[in-house]
């Protein structure tokens, strides 16, 4: 099951990158899919697909380098570095995907701009 779940996540991301269209991704998401962010906001399947579609043009040509792809039961975790073309800004992203019955049912996403990483290493210090 773990290998299958990794393959499903890889298939979803490959389909999106290869086609540049959310129509390739939509069938791999459950109808009750929820996308969650660290600020406690969430999006439904339709809302998230619309947001991804809106980001496709500004993010065209983004280079995605997968650092880690790990699976445990119904969860898959992907750690990646992403850079816009022409030495544009770089971010590090951690995506956590939960699968149910062969479909992606839930996703969490944490994004950190690489240039801000040093400041985040000391967030707990009193200033």
Secondary structure, DSSP 8 states (H G I E B T S, - for coil): -HHHHHHHHHHHHHHHHHH--THHHHTTEEEEEEEEETTS-EEEHHHHHHHHHHHHHHTTT-EEEEEEEEEETTEEEEEEEEE-TTT--EEEEEEEEEEETTEEEEEEEEEEEGGGHHHHTTTTS--
